[in-house]
Amino acid sequence: MVPHMKAATCEDSRHVCATLNSLDTPCLVLDETRMTRNIARLRTTLQRLSVQFRPHLKTAKSVEVAQRLMDGPNGPIAVSTLQEAEIFAGSGVRDILYAVGIAPHRLDRVVALRLRGADIAIVLDSVGQASAVVAKVRETADPIPVLIEVDCDGHRGGLQLDNPALLEVGRILHRGQATLRGVMTHAGESYKCVGAEALEAAAEAERSTAFACAEVLRANGLPCPIVSVGSTPTAHFARNLAGVTEVRAGVFVFFDLVMTGIGVCAIHDVALSVLCTVIGHQHARGWILVDAGWTALSLDRGTQTQAVDQGYGIVCDLDGIPYPDLIIAQTNQEHGIAALRRGSSARLPDLPVGARLRILPNHACATGAQHDQYHVISEGSLVVRDIWSRFKGW
């Protein structure tokens, strides 16, 4: 397990405050002002709908960020790796949903976490997984809590409402003394929706499917206390959450260009950026070379199919203000190529070698995964107030 590192702060007399001009590059920058605003926005929406919030920490992968997202020190949270669960449990979180379909070989780690006092629940969508859980329950006498994943939009995993396996899985778990805690779904196709009307429809499909599956289980004598839904787009555009007990969302904490492209947020809401340095030019080609390649930005091209293709990220000045139509058009391992988007009439900015830039990411989860710490600033400031660790691995 990766050890949790104490955040360095400017109030610590042993720490000299850095600025974005003095950091080595490339590195990850987090605008805490924007992050705080993003968190408040979603919390206000969910409070109005009277539903519990379970933040998904797969994007943040940071104890410091988690502390700003949770209702209290015990959670609740959702995670996508058992390493996340182990680190957050080690920091005192107790209410954890491991929101990826369980592989049988991981059940021993789940049981170990539960023995340490974490109330960790798992997710599954097949008879084979349910049978493996029941076998582990019999072996350990631990009634492992389970949510059945249901499919609301054909995105990836989950059981559809009319699939007989929904009841079969529920009965295997219940009769096998596992704790059937409820159902969960993820509207992954909402990331392809554009505009309020389409996003509202996706949110309602997510809600109605999860609730209908819960009612099938209940009508057949099976417990289903939790109905869990969530994705960042649907969490922001849900208008009715009747029958839902909790909402999950993750990337909203930072937002990114994919979320901007479908209308969930604006460019000025994106809280994460990669700081880089100009290292060369190809004037004849209209290229500005920077020291942030795919190892710093990721290879995610999530905006490629959207109305506006943002390449590998939008290029901003040191204050985070985008240059007109300047994007990272190509990447190599350690090189990024900044250029004007095709067809632009904008003028290429004069950026000398050594100039500092910030790149807004297509996908905050993927870009964040390239780095092991956040350099935390406030909006409108270049001072690095804190350094927060983030972790990798499974």
C-alpha positions as CSV (number, residue, x, y, z in Angstrom):
1,M,0.0,0.0,0.0
2,V,1.3,3.5,-0.8
3,P,1.9,5.4,2.4
4,H,-0.1,8.6,2.9
5,M,2.2,11.6,2.8
6,K,1.6,14.7,4.9
7,A,0.8,17.7,2.8
8,A,3.4,20.4,2.8
9,T,1.9,23.8,3.5
10,C,3.0,27.4,3.3
11,E,2.2,27.7,7.0
12,D,4.8,25.1,7.8
13,S,7.9,27.1,8.7
14,R,10.1,24.4,7.1
15,H,8.4,24.8,3.7
16,V,9.2,27.6,1.3
17,C,6.3,28.5,-0.9
18,A,6.9,27.9,-4.5
19,T,5.2,29.5,-7.5
20,L,4.2,28.1,-10.8
21,N,7.2,29.9,-12.3
22,S,9.6,27.9,-10.1
23,L,8.3,24.4,-10.3
24,D,9.9,21.7,-12.4
25,T,7.8,20.7,-15.3
26,P,5.7,18.9,-16.3
27,C,3.6,18.7,-13.2
28,L,-0.1,18.7,-12.1
29,V,-1.7,21.9,-10.9
30,L,-5.0,21.9,-8.9
31,D,-7.0,25.1,-8.6
32,E,-8.6,24.6,-5.2
33,T,-11.0,27.6,-5.6
34,R,-12.5,26.0,-8.7
35,M,-12.6,22.6,-7.1
36,T,-14.5,23.9,-4.1
37,R,-17.0,25.7,-6.3
38,N,-17.5,22.4,-8.3
39,I,-18.2,20.5,-5.1
40,A,-20.6,23.1,-3.8
41,R,-22.5,23.1,-7.1
42,L,-23.2,19.4,-7.0
43,R,-24.0,19.3,-3.3
44,T,-26.6,22.0,-3.7
45,T,-28.3,20.0,-6.5
46,L,-28.4,16.8,-4.6
47,Q,-29.6,18.5,-1.4
48,R,-32.5,19.9,-3.3
49,L,-33.4,16.4,-4.5
50,S,-33.0,15.0,-0.9
51,V,-30.6,12.2,-1.8
52,Q,-27.4,11.1,-0.2
53,F,-24.1,11.7,-2.0
54,R,-21.5,9.1,-2.3
55,P,-18.4,10.7,-4.0
56,H,-16.5,8.4,-6.3
57,L,-12.8,8.9,-5.5
58,K,-11.3,7.2,-8.6
59,T,-10.6,10.6,-10.1
60,A,-9.1,12.2,-7.0
61,K,-7.0,9.3,-5.6
62,S,-6.1,11.6,-2.7
63,V,-6.9,11.7,1.0
64,E,-6.8,15.5,1.0
65,V,-9.3,15.8,-1.8
66,A,-11.5,13.1,-0.2
67,Q,-11.6,15.1,3.0
68,R,-13.2,17.9,1.1
69,L,-15.7,15.7,-0.7
70,M,-17.1,13.4,2.1
71,D,-20.0,14.1,4.4
72,G,-17.8,13.2,7.4
73,P,-14.6,11.3,8.3
74,N,-16.3,7.9,7.8
75,G,-17.6,8.5,4.3
76,P,-19.5,7.3,2.4
77,I,-17.3,6.9,-0.7
78,A,-17.1,4.8,-3.8
79,V,-13.8,3.5,-5.2
80,S,-12.6,1.7,-8.4
81,T,-9.6,-0.1,-7.0
82,L,-9.0,-2.0,-3.8
83,Q,-5.8,0.0,-3.3
84,E,-8.1,3.1,-3.1
85,A,-10.2,1.3,-0.5
86,E,-7.2,0.2,1.5
87,I,-5.7,3.7,1.6
88,F,-8.9,5.5,2.4
89,A,-9.8,2.9,5.1
90,G,-6.3,3.5,6.5
91,S,-7.2,7.2,6.8
92,G,-10.4,6.3,8.8
93,V,-13.1,6.0,6.1
94,R,-15.5,3.2,6.9
95,D,-18.4,3.3,4.4
96,I,-16.9,2.2,1.1
97,L,-18.4,0.9,-2.1
98,Y,-16.0,-1.0,-4.4
99,A,-17.8,-0.1,-7.6
100,V,-16.1,-2.5,-10.1
101,G,-17.4,-6.0,-10.7
102,I,-15.7,-8.3,-8.2
103,A,-13.1,-10.8,-9.4
104,P,-13.0,-13.9,-7.1
105,H,-9.3,-13.6,-6.3
106,R,-9.9,-10.1,-4.8
107,L,-12.4,-11.4,-2.2
108,D,-9.6,-12.1,0.3
109,R,-8.6,-8.4,0.3
110,V,-12.3,-7.4,0.7
111,V,-12.6,-9.7,3.8
112,A,-9.3,-8.4,5.2
113,L,-10.6,-4.8,4.9
114,R,-13.8,-5.8,6.7
115,L,-11.8,-7.4,9.5
116,R,-10.1,-4.0,9.9
117,G,-13.4,-2.4,10.5
118,A,-14.3,-1.1,7.0
119,D,-17.9,-1.6,5.9
120,I,-16.9,-2.3,2.3
121,A,-19.6,-3.5,-0.1
122,I,-18.9,-5.0,-3.5
123,V,-20.6,-5.1,-6.9
124,L,-21.4,-8.0,-9.3
125,D,-23.7,-8.9,-12.2
126,S,-23.4,-12.7,-12.7
127,V,-24.2,-16.0,-11.3
128,G,-20.5,-17.0,-11.3
129,Q,-19.6,-14.0,-9.2
130,A,-22.5,-14.5,-6.8
131,S,-21.5,-18.2,-6.3
132,A,-17.9,-17.2,-5.5
133,V,-19.1,-14.6,-3.0
134,V,-21.3,-17.2,-1.3
135,A,-18.4,-19.7,-1.1
136,K,-16.3,-17.0,0.6
137,V,-19.1,-16.2,3.0
138,R,-19.3,-19.8,4.0
139,E,-15.5,-20.0,4.4
140,T,-15.2,-16.8,6.5
141,A,-18.6,-16.5,8.2
142,D,-18.5,-12.9,7.0
143,P,-21.8,-11.8,5.3
144,I,-20.2,-9.8,2.6
145,P,-22.4,-6.9,1.5
146,V,-23.3,-6.9,-2.3
147,L,-25.0,-4.6,-4.7
148,I,-26.2,-6.1,-8.0
149,E,-25.1,-4.0,-11.0
150,V,-28.0,-3.3,-13.4
151,D,-27.8,-2.0,-17.0
152,C,-29.6,1.3,-17.7
153,D,-28.1,2.1,-21.1
154,G,-26.1,-0.7,-22.6
155,H,-22.9,1.0,-21.8
156,R,-20.8,-1.9,-20.3
157,G,-21.8,-4.2,-17.5
158,G,-24.9,-4.9,-15.5
159,L,-28.1,-7.0,-15.8
160,Q,-31.1,-5.7,-17.7
161,L,-34.5,-5.4,-16.1
162,D,-36.0,-8.4,-18.0
163,N,-33.0,-10.7,-17.5
164,P,-34.0,-13.7,-15.3
165,A,-30.4,-13.6,-13.9
166,L,-31.4,-10.6,-11.9
167,L,-33.6,-12.7,-9.6
168,E,-31.3,-15.7,-9.8
169,V,-28.3,-13.7,-8.6
170,G,-30.4,-12.1,-5.8
171,R,-31.6,-15.5,-4.6
172,I,-28.1,-17.0,-4.6
173,L,-26.8,-14.2,-2.5
174,H,-29.7,-14.0,-0.1
175,R,-29.9,-17.8,0.4
176,G,-26.1,-18.0,0.7
177,Q,-26.1,-15.6,3.7
178,A,-24.4,-12.8,1.8
179,T,-25.9,-9.4,2.6
180,L,-28.0,-8.3,-0.4
181,R,-27.7,-4.6,0.0
182,G,-29.3,-3.3,-3.2
183,V,-28.7,-2.4,-6.8
184,M,-26.5,0.1,-8.5
185,T,-26.1,1.4,-12.1
186,H,-23.9,3.8,-14.0
187,A,-25.2,5.8,-17.0
188,G,-21.9,5.6,-18.9
189,E,-23.6,6.5,-22.2
190,S,-24.4,9.9,-20.7
191,Y,-20.9,11.0,-21.6
192,K,-22.0,10.9,-25.3
193,C,-25.1,13.1,-24.7
194,V,-25.0,16.7,-25.5
195,G,-27.2,19.4,-24.0
196,A,-29.7,19.6,-21.2
197,E,-32.6,17.7,-22.8
198,A,-30.4,14.7,-23.7
199,L,-28.7,14.7,-20.3
200,E,-32.0,14.9,-18.4
201,A,-33.3,12.0,-20.4
202,A,-30.2,9.9,-19.5
203,A,-30.7,10.8,-15.9
204,E,-34.3,9.7,-15.9
205,A,-33.4,6.4,-17.7
206,E,-30.8,5.7,-15.1
207,R,-33.2,6.4,-12.2
208,S,-36.2,4.6,-13.6
209,T,-34.2,1.5,-14.5
210,A,-32.5,1.2,-11.1
211,F,-35.8,1.7,-9.3
212,A,-37.6,-0.8,-11.5
213,C,-34.9,-3.5,-10.8
214,A,-35.1,-2.8,-7.1
215,E,-38.9,-3.2,-7.2
216,V,-38.5,-6.6,-9.0
217,L,-36.2,-7.8,-6.2
218,R,-38.6,-6.6,-3.5
219,A,-41.7,-8.0,-5.1
220,N,-40.0,-11.4,-5.0
221,G,-39.2,-11.3,-1.3
222,L,-35.6,-10.1,-1.6
223,P,-34.1,-7.1,0.3
224,C,-33.1,-4.0,-1.6
225,P,-32.5,-1.1,0.8
226,I,-30.0,0.8,-1.5
227,V,-30.7,2.1,-5.0
228,S,-27.5,3.7,-6.1
229,V,-27.1,5.7,-9.4
230,G,-24.5,8.0,-10.8
231,S,-22.3,9.6,-13.3
232,T,-21.2,13.2,-13.4
233,P,-23.5,14.2,-16.3
234,T,-26.6,12.6,-14.8
235,A,-25.9,13.8,-11.3
236,H,-26.0,17.4,-12.5
237,F,-29.1,17.0,-14.8
238,A,-31.3,14.7,-12.7
239,R,-34.7,16.4,-12.1
240,N,-36.4,13.5,-10.3
241,L,-34.7,11.0,-8.0
242,A,-37.8,9.3,-6.6
243,G,-36.8,5.8,-5.4
244,V,-33.1,6.5,-5.4
245,T,-31.2,6.4,-2.1
246,E,-27.8,7.7,-3.2
247,V,-25.9,9.3,-6.1
248,R,-22.3,8.7,-7.1
249,A,-20.1,11.0,-9.2
250,G,-16.4,11.5,-9.5
251,V,-14.9,13.6,-12.3
252,F,-17.1,16.6,-11.4
253,V,-14.6,17.5,-8.7
254,F,-12.1,18.7,-11.3
255,F,-14.2,18.6,-14.6
256,D,-12.4,18.4,-17.9
257,L,-12.9,19.1,-21.6
258,V,-15.2,16.1,-22.3
259,M,-17.6,17.5,-19.6
260,T,-17.3,20.9,-21.2
261,G,-18.0,19.5,-24.6
262,I,-21.3,18.0,-23.6
263,G,-22.5,21.0,-21.7
264,V,-22.0,19.9,-18.1
265,C,-19.5,22.7,-17.2
266,A,-17.6,25.6,-18.7
267,I,-13.9,26.0,-19.5
268,H,-13.5,28.2,-16.4
269,D,-14.8,25.3,-14.2
270,V,-11.9,23.0,-15.1
271,A,-9.8,22.8,-12.0
272,L,-7.0,20.5,-13.2
273,S,-4.1,21.5,-15.5
274,V,-0.7,20.3,-16.5
275,L,2.1,22.9,-16.1
276,C,4.7,22.7,-18.9
277,T,7.5,24.6,-20.4
278,V,8.2,25.7,-24.0
279,I,11.3,23.8,-25.2
280,G,11.4,24.6,-28.9
281,H,9.8,25.6,-32.2
282,Q,9.1,24.5,-35.7
283,H,8.2,27.8,-37.2
284,A,7.6,26.6,-40.7
285,R,5.1,24.1,-39.4
286,G,3.4,26.4,-36.9
287,W,4.5,24.3,-33.9
288,I,5.4,25.2,-30.4
289,L,7.2,22.3,-28.6
290,V,6.5,21.7,-24.9
291,D,7.9,19.3,-22.3
292,A,4.5,17.6,-21.7
293,G,3.9,14.6,-23.9
294,W,1.5,11.7,-23.4
295,T,3.3,10.6,-20.2
296,A,2.1,13.9,-18.7
297,L,-1.2,14.4,-20.5
298,S,-2.3,10.8,-21.3
299,L,-3.4,9.6,-24.7
300,D,-7.1,10.2,-24.0
301,R,-8.8,11.7,-27.0
302,G,-12.2,12.0,-25.5
303,T,-13.2,15.1,-27.4
304,Q,-12.3,13.7,-30.8
305,T,-15.9,12.7,-31.5
306,Q,-17.4,15.9,-30.1
307,A,-18.3,19.0,-32.0
308,V,-15.0,20.7,-31.0
309,D,-11.9,18.4,-31.1
310,Q,-9.6,19.7,-28.4
311,G,-6.6,17.5,-29.4
312,Y,-4.8,16.5,-26.3
313,G,-5.8,19.6,-24.4
314,I,-6.3,23.3,-24.5
315,V,-3.2,25.5,-24.1
316,C,-3.5,28.3,-21.6
317,D,-1.2,31.0,-20.3
318,L,0.3,30.7,-16.8
319,D,-2.9,32.3,-15.3
320,G,-5.0,29.6,-16.9
321,I,-6.5,31.7,-19.6
322,P,-6.8,29.8,-22.9
323,Y,-5.0,31.1,-26.0
324,P,-7.5,31.3,-28.9
325,D,-7.6,28.0,-30.8
326,L,-4.3,26.8,-29.4
327,I,-4.3,23.1,-28.6
328,I,-1.9,20.3,-28.1
329,A,-2.3,18.8,-31.5
330,Q,0.1,15.9,-31.2
331,T,2.1,14.1,-28.5
332,N,5.1,12.0,-28.2
333,Q,6.3,10.4,-25.1
334,E,7.9,13.5,-23.6
335,H,7.0,16.1,-26.3
336,G,3.8,17.9,-26.8
337,I,3.2,19.9,-30.0
338,A,1.1,23.0,-29.6
339,A,-0.5,24.3,-32.7
340,L,-3.6,26.2,-33.9
341,R,-6.6,24.0,-34.5
342,R,-7.2,23.2,-38.1
343,G,-9.1,26.0,-40.0
344,S,-8.4,28.6,-37.3
345,S,-7.9,32.2,-38.3
346,A,-6.2,33.0,-34.9
347,R,-2.6,34.1,-34.7
348,L,0.0,31.8,-33.1
349,P,1.2,33.4,-29.9
350,D,4.9,34.4,-29.6
351,L,6.0,32.0,-26.8
352,P,9.8,31.9,-26.3
353,V,11.7,29.0,-25.0
354,G,11.3,28.8,-21.3
355,A,7.7,30.2,-21.3
356,R,5.4,28.4,-18.9
357,L,2.0,27.2,-20.1
358,R,-0.9,25.2,-18.6
359,I,-2.8,22.5,-20.4
360,L,-6.4,21.7,-19.6
361,P,-7.1,17.9,-20.0
362,N,-9.6,16.0,-22.0
363,H,-10.1,13.5,-19.2
364,A,-9.2,14.5,-15.7
365,C,-9.0,10.8,-14.5
366,A,-6.5,9.8,-17.2
367,T,-4.3,12.9,-16.9
368,G,-4.3,12.7,-13.1
369,A,-3.2,9.1,-13.3
370,Q,0.1,10.2,-14.9
371,H,1.1,12.1,-11.7
372,D,1.8,11.5,-8.0
373,Q,1.0,14.8,-6.5
374,Y,-1.1,18.0,-6.9
375,H,0.4,21.4,-6.7
376,V,-2.5,23.4,-5.1
377,I,-3.2,27.0,-6.0
378,S,-6.0,29.4,-5.6
379,E,-7.8,30.9,-8.6
380,G,-5.9,34.0,-9.8
381,S,-2.8,33.2,-7.9
382,L,0.5,31.6,-9.0
383,V,1.5,30.6,-5.4
384,V,1.6,26.9,-4.6
385,R,-0.1,26.8,-1.2
386,D,0.0,23.1,-0.7
387,I,1.3,19.8,-2.1
388,W,-1.2,16.9,-1.9
389,S,-0.1,13.4,-2.6
390,R,-2.1,11.1,-5.0
391,F,-1.5,7.4,-5.5
392,K,-1.5,4.9,-8.3
393,G,-2.0,1.1,-8.6
394,W,-4.7,-1.5,-7.9
